[in-house]
Amino acid sequence: MSAGGAFGGNRGVRPVPPEKGVFPLDHLHECDLEKKDYLACLKSTGFQSEKCRQFSKKYLECRMERNLMAKQDMSELGFRSEDVMNPSPNKKNNLESSASGPNEER
């Protein structure tokens, strides 16, 4: 008989989980709202993930806050520092300038 375990495995050696890619499932549905928002955004944009980055960021932050994944700096997960600090500074400025700019000049 061989010294290996079932299916050729090596007994006594503990498996090492991968550094990234495997994390606990959200059995308690703590981040369901964020997940649904992200999936809805993907569907509405034809699965163009770059248009749903703010929802992706919220979902990852939710998972980190609830210890469903390791806490990491958002820049390590592909978000620029300006995305993290102020996700949409131009939208607010554009709204303010379009609301008052053209009417004041005329």
MILUMSE-955510 format. One line per 4 residues: number of its first residue (from 1); their letters; for each residue x, z, y of N, C-alpha, C. Coordinates in Angstrom, 3 decimals. Layout:
BEGIN
NUM> a> X/Z/Y/X/Z/Y/X/Z/Y; ...
***
This chain:
BEGIN
1> msag> 0.829/0.000/-1.183/0.000/0.000/0.000/0.877/0.000/1.252; 0.419/-0.664/2.307/1.213/-0.758/3.531/1.083/0.507/4.367; 2.034/0.699/5.260/2.044/1.882/6.115/1.150/1.709/7.334; 0.698/0.498/7.602/-0.133/0.231/8.776/-1.545/0.737/8.585
5> gafg> -2.283/0.815/9.661/-3.664/1.265/9.620/-4.606/0.136/9.250; -5.875/0.375/9.454/-6.889/-0.635/9.163/-6.637/-1.890/9.992; -6.847/-3.011/9.397/-6.674/-4.305/10.053/-5.247/-4.512/10.560; -4.289/-3.905/9.895/-2.895/-4.111/10.243/-2.405/-3.305/11.430
9> gnrg> -3.221/-2.404/11.947/-2.817/-1.598/13.093/-1.723/-0.622/12.728; -1.046/-0.094/13.700/0.043/0.842/13.489/-0.473/2.249/13.747; -0.547/3.060/12.697/-1.035/4.435/12.847/-0.010/5.282/13.571; -0.499/6.188/14.367/0.373/7.110/15.075/0.788/6.624/16.453
13> vrpv> 0.660/5.356/16.726/1.026/4.831/18.035/-0.250/4.727/18.871; -0.232/5.407/20.000/-1.410/5.386/20.866/-1.454/4.094/21.667; -2.608/3.483/21.773/-2.701/2.270/22.576/-2.543/2.604/24.060; -1.964/1.683/24.778/-1.763/1.855/26.209/-2.744/0.935/26.928
17> ppek> -3.634/1.507/27.751/-4.591/0.653/28.460/-3.881/-0.205/29.501; -4.454/-1.351/29.830/-3.844/-2.186/30.873/-3.908/-1.501/32.223; -3.004/-1.885/33.097/-2.942/-1.256/34.412/-4.200/-1.550/35.233; -4.693/-2.774/35.145/-5.897/-3.157/35.879/-6.817/-3.923/34.945
21> gvfp> -8.068/-4.018/35.315/-8.990/-4.851/34.555/-9.955/-4.078/33.681; -9.623/-2.856/33.336/-10.523/-2.061/32.517/-10.813/-0.773/33.275; -12.071/-0.502/33.506/-12.456/0.723/34.182/-13.816/1.142/33.661; -14.186/2.408/33.846/-15.455/2.892/33.290/-16.653/2.111/33.817
25> ldhl> -17.604/1.913/32.943/-18.847/1.271/33.348/-19.664/2.241/34.188; -20.530/1.722/34.985/-21.372/2.527/35.872/-22.651/2.906/35.123; -22.515/3.791/34.138/-23.657/4.177/33.304/-24.767/4.850/34.098; -24.406/5.548/35.167/-25.406/6.262/35.970/-25.952/5.395/37.101
29> hecd> -25.521/4.152/37.171/-26.008/3.181/38.172/-25.784/3.672/39.597; -24.640/4.290/39.824/-24.337/4.844/41.142/-24.059/3.751/42.184; -23.600/2.596/41.746/-23.254/1.519/42.677/-24.130/0.294/42.462; -25.331/0.493/41.952/-26.229/-0.634/41.680/-26.631/-1.384/42.953
33> lekk> -26.892/-0.662/44.022/-27.312/-1.315/45.265/-26.217/-2.261/45.760; -24.974/-1.775/45.780/-23.862/-2.600/46.229/-23.663/-3.802/45.305; -23.807/-3.572/44.007/-23.651/-4.665/43.040/-24.743/-5.709/43.237; -25.975/-5.266/43.432/-27.087/-6.206/43.613/-26.934/-6.987/44.913
37> dyla> -26.472/-6.324/45.970/-26.234/-7.020/47.239/-25.182/-8.106/47.069; -24.110/-7.786/46.361/-23.040/-8.753/46.138/-23.535/-9.931/45.302; -24.247/-9.655/44.230/-24.760/-10.727/43.375/-25.773/-11.596/44.110; -26.620/-10.978/44.938/-27.587/-11.745/45.722/-26.867/-12.656/46.714
41> clks> -25.805/-12.139/47.317/-25.021/-12.951/48.247/-24.397/-14.139/47.514; -23.837/-13.889/46.340/-23.242/-14.976/45.561/-24.267/-16.058/45.257; -25.454/-15.644/44.836/-26.497/-16.620/44.508/-26.912/-17.420/45.735; -27.044/-16.742/46.868/-27.523/-17.427/48.075/-26.476/-18.362/48.680
45> tgfq> -25.204/-18.149/48.371/-24.148/-18.997/48.927/-23.614/-19.999/47.910; -24.300/-20.146/46.800/-23.832/-21.085/45.779/-22.565/-20.593/45.099; -22.445/-19.285/44.941/-21.323/-18.630/44.266/-19.985/-18.887/44.957; -20.020/-18.906/46.281/-18.798/-19.003/47.080/-18.388/-17.582/47.463
49> sekc> -17.521/-17.003/46.665/-17.188/-15.584/46.808/-16.561/-15.230/48.154; -15.860/-16.181/48.779/-15.229/-15.865/50.063/-16.261/-15.537/51.139; -17.480/-16.029/51.001/-18.537/-15.733/51.972/-19.178/-14.368/51.732; -18.838/-13.720/50.624/-19.439/-12.429/50.266/-18.408/-11.309/50.222
53> rqfs> -17.299/-11.492/50.911/-16.217/-10.505/50.847/-16.651/-9.118/51.305; -17.508/-9.034/52.321/-17.921/-7.718/52.808/-18.708/-6.964/51.741; -19.490/-7.678/50.923/-20.245/-7.032/49.854/-19.320/-6.623/48.709; -18.342/-7.448/48.430/-17.346/-7.125/47.409/-16.585/-5.867/47.801
57> kkyl> -16.192/-5.794/49.063/-15.465/-4.634/49.576/-16.308/-3.366/49.450; -17.583/-3.450/49.821/-18.467/-2.284/49.715/-18.617/-1.826/48.269; -18.727/-2.786/47.352/-18.865/-2.451/45.941/-17.607/-1.749/45.420; -16.442/-2.276/45.758/-15.199/-1.651/45.311/-15.028/-0.263/45.915
61> ecrm> -15.372/-0.109/47.189/-15.287/1.210/47.827/-16.221/2.205/47.150; -17.422/1.752/46.796/-18.376/2.619/46.096/-17.784/3.091/44.772; -17.204/2.172/44.023/-16.603/2.518/42.725/-15.465/3.513/42.888; -14.643/3.327/43.928/-13.522/4.246/44.153/-14.017/5.626/44.559
65> ernl> -15.046/5.678/45.420/-15.584/6.960/45.877/-16.165/7.779/44.731; -16.670/7.110/43.715/-17.312/7.790/42.585/-16.417/7.853/41.352; -15.128/7.621/41.550/-14.122/7.682/40.486/-14.441/6.771/39.303; -15.018/5.612/39.599/-15.266/4.622/38.562/-14.110/3.634/38.468
69> makq> -13.171/3.761/39.386/-11.928/2.991/39.316/-10.891/3.750/40.136; -9.640/3.444/39.893/-8.565/4.120/40.611/-8.629/3.793/42.096; -8.356/4.800/42.927/-8.357/4.581/44.366/-7.108/3.799/44.746; -7.319/2.735/45.513/-6.233/1.877/45.965/-6.487/1.467/47.397
73> dmse> -5.422/1.106/48.057/-5.547/0.557/49.393/-6.236/-0.805/49.279; -7.157/-1.089/50.173/-7.912/-2.336/50.100/-7.013/-3.562/50.246; -5.881/-3.408/50.926/-4.960/-4.541/51.048/-4.361/-4.911/49.694; -4.269/-3.965/48.777/-3.770/-4.251/47.431/-4.803/-5.002/46.595
77> lgfr> -6.047/-4.995/47.049/-7.124/-5.665/46.324/-7.502/-6.998/46.965; -6.670/-7.467/47.882/-6.887/-8.790/48.461/-7.571/-8.805/49.806; -7.782/-7.644/50.403/-8.410/-7.577/51.722/-7.331/-7.399/52.770; -7.406/-8.166/53.857/-6.445/-8.039/54.943/-6.716/-6.745/55.687
81> sedv> -5.713/-6.260/56.406/-5.877/-5.010/57.147/-6.968/-5.143/58.210; -7.123/-6.329/58.807/-8.181/-6.500/59.812/-9.560/-6.502/59.169; -9.671/-6.947/57.890/-10.939/-6.868/57.174/-11.314/-5.419/56.919; -10.297/-4.605/56.637/-10.529/-3.200/56.310/-10.872/-2.410/57.564
85> mnps> -10.114/-2.629/58.641/-10.319/-1.855/59.859/-11.606/-2.230/60.578; -11.869/-3.522/60.718/-13.019/-3.983/61.479/-13.507/-5.277/60.834; -14.474/-5.180/59.919/-14.845/-6.339/59.126/-15.389/-7.525/59.889; -15.990/-7.342/61.049/-16.546/-8.499/61.752/-16.474/-8.319/63.270
89> pnkk> -15.275/-8.262/63.835/-15.193/-8.075/65.286/-15.698/-9.279/66.050; -15.525/-10.474/65.544/-15.944/-11.677/66.262/-17.452/-11.806/66.319; -18.159/-11.356/65.297/-19.615/-11.470/65.303/-20.217/-10.686/66.455; -19.722/-9.462/66.685/-20.262/-8.649/67.767/-19.930/-9.292/69.112
93> nnle> -18.688/-9.737/69.285/-18.291/-10.370/70.543/-19.060/-11.649/70.783; -19.271/-12.444/69.751/-20.018/-13.690/69.909/-21.457/-13.428/70.288; -22.056/-12.400/69.720/-23.438/-12.071/70.058/-23.552/-11.627/71.510; -22.597/-10.793/71.960/-22.640/-10.312/73.333/-22.405/-11.447/74.322
97> ssas> -21.434/-12.306/74.020/-21.115/-13.378/74.965/-22.207/-14.438/74.992; -22.829/-14.717/73.850/-23.882/-15.722/73.835/-25.163/-15.196/74.477; -25.338/-13.883/74.476/-26.539/-13.298/75.069/-26.445/-13.276/76.594; -25.224/-13.072/77.129/-25.120/-12.953/78.577/-24.346/-14.086/79.226
101> gpne> -23.425/-14.713/78.517/-22.524/-15.725/79.075/-23.231/-16.938/79.656; -23.954/-17.721/78.889/-24.532/-18.964/79.415/-25.556/-18.729/80.521; -26.299/-17.653/80.486/-27.336/-17.403/81.493/-26.734/-17.003/82.828; -25.574/-16.294/82.801/-24.971/-15.853/84.058/-24.337/-17.019/84.795
105> er> -23.794/-17.991/84.089/-23.103/-19.095/84.749/-24.074/-20.056/85.390; -25.298/-20.179/84.923/-26.251/-21.153/85.440/-26.974/-20.689/86.629
***
